[in-house]
Amino acid sequence: MRDKTHPEAPEGWTLTTCLRGGPAVAVEMAPAPAVLHNLEAFADAALGRRPYPVPRDQMIANISALEAIFRSARSGAIEAVEG
C-alpha cells in the first residue's frame, strides 16, 4: 500500500499485490480524508457523542511499539516492546 500524498491532502493509494510466482497487480484506491475523520472522531468522543474508535489499550500498544523502534534505532539491537 503506497499513499500518493500526505494524509492532510489525500490523493488516494496504490495497493499492489504480488502472489508467489505471479505478476504484480496494482489497484488504485480513492482518497479518504483520514485526518478529518480522526479529528471528527476525537471531537465526538470529547463531546460524549460516541466512543473514540481506537481502544485505549491499542493506542498504548502502538506507542509502546514506537518507543521500542526508537530504542532499537539508537542501540542497533532488537528491542522488546514493553507492555
Contacts in CASP RR format, 6 or more apart in sequence:
PFRMAT RR
TARGET T0000
AUTHOR 0000-0000-0000
METHOD contacts of the structure
MODEL  1
MRDKTHPEAPEGWTLTTCLRGGPAVAVEMAPAPAVLHNLEAFADAALGRR
PYPVPRDQMIANISALEAIFRSARSGAIEAVEG
1 13 0 8 1.000
1 14 0 8 1.000
1 15 0 8 1.000
1 16 0 8 1.000
2 13 0 8 1.000
2 14 0 8 1.000
2 16 0 8 1.000
3 10 0 8 1.000
3 12 0 8 1.000
3 13 0 8 1.000
4 10 0 8 1.000
4 11 0 8 1.000
4 12 0 8 1.000
4 13 0 8 1.000
4 14 0 8 1.000
5 11 0 8 1.000
5 12 0 8 1.000
7 34 0 8 1.000
7 35 0 8 1.000
8 35 0 8 1.000
10 31 0 8 1.000
10 32 0 8 1.000
10 33 0 8 1.000
10 34 0 8 1.000
11 31 0 8 1.000
12 28 0 8 1.000
12 29 0 8 1.000
12 30 0 8 1.000
12 31 0 8 1.000
12 32 0 8 1.000
13 28 0 8 1.000
13 29 0 8 1.000
13 31 0 8 1.000
14 26 0 8 1.000
14 27 0 8 1.000
14 28 0 8 1.000
14 29 0 8 1.000
15 26 0 8 1.000
15 27 0 8 1.000
15 28 0 8 1.000
15 29 0 8 1.000
16 24 0 8 1.000
16 25 0 8 1.000
16 26 0 8 1.000
16 27 0 8 1.000
17 24 0 8 1.000
17 25 0 8 1.000
17 27 0 8 1.000
18 24 0 8 1.000
18 25 0 8 1.000
41 52 0 8 1.000
41 53 0 8 1.000
42 52 0 8 1.000
44 50 0 8 1.000
44 52 0 8 1.000
45 51 0 8 1.000
45 52 0 8 1.000
60 83 0 8 1.000
61 81 0 8 1.000
61 83 0 8 1.000
64 81 0 8 1.000
64 82 0 8 1.000
64 83 0 8 1.000
65 81 0 8 1.000
67 82 0 8 1.000
68 79 0 8 1.000
68 80 0 8 1.000
68 81 0 8 1.000
68 82 0 8 1.000
69 79 0 8 1.000
71 79 0 8 1.000
72 78 0 8 1.000
72 79 0 8 1.000
END
